[in-house]
């Protein structure tokens, strides 16, 4: 009789890391675009049963290119990490946060009423107004937010993201604002 024992701990850790990286943004460790849209699809399916609203917030940092150009990409990356930490801090446990790429982020507010959505948007908007400290210096970085609502704006997850992005574009006209899709 012969017994072969093999420690697969390292292989399991490697597989878990690969699985994590496949669903996450490597810089911020937030969900990536694909994983966020999958979460949104699941939330919409649940909301169809419960009758609750789902909101998609699309955010980006105002004048972020200027930060990268003047301070360098390392400082820009640090601000993106700090921004994502702040989003985590001021969202609820059941909310989902993702990074679409560059300086664009998305938040999924699940199982909500319109009153609750507006409170969450105001809380997040206020939280991201505070300066960010990088390399011992404070930087005032504002953000614009576009918001779309299921089922009011669409029942399609990709359309909801697209409409939130359109509302973001409208908000960026004056910068440091938030706009709901279809409400100028």
C-alpha positions in Angstrom: 0.0 0.0 0.0 1.3 3.4 -0.9 0.0 6.8 0.2 0.8 10.0 -1.5 0.2 13.2 0.4 0.4 16.6 -1.3 -0.1 20.0 0.2 -2.3 22.0 -2.1 -2.6 25.1 0.1 -0.5 27.2 -2.2 -2.4 26.2 -5.2 -5.7 26.9 -3.5 -4.5 30.4 -2.5 -3.4 31.0 -6.1 -6.7 29.9 -7.5 -8.6 32.2 -5.0 -6.4 35.1 -5.9 -7.1 34.5 -9.6 -10.8 34.3 -9.0 -10.6 37.6 -6.9 -8.7 39.4 -9.6 -11.1 38.2 -12.4 -13.9 40.1 -10.6 -12.1 43.1 -9.2 -10.2 46.2 -10.2 -6.6 45.6 -9.3 -6.0 49.2 -8.0 -9.0 49.8 -5.8 -10.2 46.1 -5.3 -13.7 47.3 -6.2 -15.8 45.2 -8.6 -14.9 45.6 -12.2 -17.4 46.5 -14.9 -18.4 43.0 -15.7 -19.0 42.0 -12.1 -20.9 45.2 -11.4 -23.3 44.6 -14.3 -23.8 41.0 -13.1 -24.7 42.3 -9.6 -27.0 44.9 -11.1 -28.8 42.1 -13.1 -29.3 40.1 -9.9 -30.6 43.1 -8.0 -33.1 43.9 -10.8 -34.4 40.3 -10.7 -34.9 40.6 -7.0 -36.5 44.0 -7.3 -39.0 42.6 -9.9 -40.2 40.3 -7.1 -40.2 42.8 -4.2 -41.3 45.9 -6.2 -38.5 48.0 -4.8 -36.4 50.5 -6.6 -32.8 50.1 -7.6 -30.5 53.1 -8.3 -27.3 53.3 -10.3 -25.0 56.1 -9.5 -22.2 56.9 -12.0 -19.4 59.1 -10.6 -16.3 60.5 -11.8 -13.7 62.9 -10.5 -13.8 66.4 -11.9 -10.6 67.5 -13.6 -8.9 64.3 -12.8 -6.7 64.5 -15.9 -5.2 67.7 -14.5 -4.1 65.8 -11.3 -2.4 63.1 -13.3 -0.8 65.7 -15.6 0.5 68.0 -12.8 1.2 65.5 -9.9 1.9 62.3 -11.8 0.0 59.0 -12.1 1.2 57.8 -8.8 -0.5 60.6 -7.0 -3.6 60.1 -9.2 -3.7 56.4 -8.3 -3.5 57.4 -4.6 -6.5 59.7 -5.0 -8.4 56.9 -6.7 -7.7 54.6 -3.8 -8.7 57.2 -1.3 -11.8 58.0 -3.3 -12.8 54.3 -3.4 -12.2 54.0 0.4 -14.5 57.0 1.0 -17.2 55.4 -1.2 -17.0 52.2 0.9 -17.2 54.2 4.1 -20.3 56.1 3.1 -22.3 53.4 1.4 -24.3 50.7 3.2 -23.2 47.1 3.5 -25.9 46.0 0.9 -24.8 48.6 -1.7 -22.4 47.5 -4.4 -19.5 49.7 -5.6 -17.5 49.2 -8.9 -14.8 50.9 -10.9 -15.6 51.2 -14.6 -12.1 52.4 -15.4 -10.0 55.5 -15.2 -11.7 57.8 -12.7 -15.2 56.4 -13.3 -17.0 54.6 -10.5 -20.5 53.1 -10.1 -22.6 52.5 -7.0 -25.7 50.2 -6.9 -28.2 51.1 -4.3 -30.4 48.1 -3.7 -33.8 47.6 -2.2 -34.6 51.3 -1.9 -37.4 53.8 -1.9 -36.9 57.2 -3.7 -36.6 58.9 -0.3 -33.8 56.5 0.7 -32.1 56.9 -2.7 -32.1 60.7 -2.4 -30.7 60.5 1.2 -27.9 58.1 0.1 -27.0 60.4 -2.9 -26.8 63.4 -0.6 -24.7 61.5 2.0 -22.3 60.2 -0.7 -22.1 63.6 -2.4 -21.3 65.4 0.9 -18.7 62.8 1.8 -16.7 63.2 -1.4 -16.4 66.9 -0.9 -13.7 66.8 1.7 -10.1 67.2 0.7 -7.8 64.2 0.0 -4.4 64.1 1.5 -1.6 62.8 -0.8 2.1 63.2 -0.1 1.4 65.5 2.9 -0.7 67.9 0.8 -4.5 68.4 0.8 -6.2 68.3 -2.6 -9.7 69.4 -3.2 -11.2 67.0 -5.7 -14.8 67.3 -6.5 -17.0 64.7 -8.2 -20.1 64.7 -10.4 -22.8 62.0 -10.1 -25.4 60.8 -12.6 -28.3 58.6 -11.3 -30.7 56.3 -13.1 -33.5 54.3 -11.4 -35.0 50.9 -12.0 -37.8 50.5 -13.2 -38.5 54.2 -13.9 -35.7 54.7 -16.5 -35.2 51.1 -17.7 -35.3 47.4 -16.7 -32.2 46.7 -18.7 -29.0 46.7 -16.6 -26.8 48.0 -19.4 -29.3 50.8 -20.2 -29.4 51.8 -16.5 -25.6 52.2 -16.5 -25.8 54.1 -19.9 -28.5 56.4 -18.5 -26.6 57.1 -15.3 -23.6 57.9 -17.5 -25.8 60.3 -19.5 -27.0 62.0 -16.3 -23.3 62.2 -15.2 -22.5 64.0 -18.5 -25.3 66.5 -17.8 -24.0 67.0 -14.2 -20.5 67.7 -15.5 -21.7 70.7 -17.5 -21.3 72.7 -14.2 -19.2 70.1 -12.4 -19.5 69.1 -8.8 -23.2 68.4 -9.2 -25.5 65.4 -9.2 -28.4 64.8 -11.7 -31.1 62.2 -12.0 -31.6 60.9 -15.6 -34.4 62.7 -17.3 -34.5 65.6 -14.8 -32.1 68.0 -16.6 
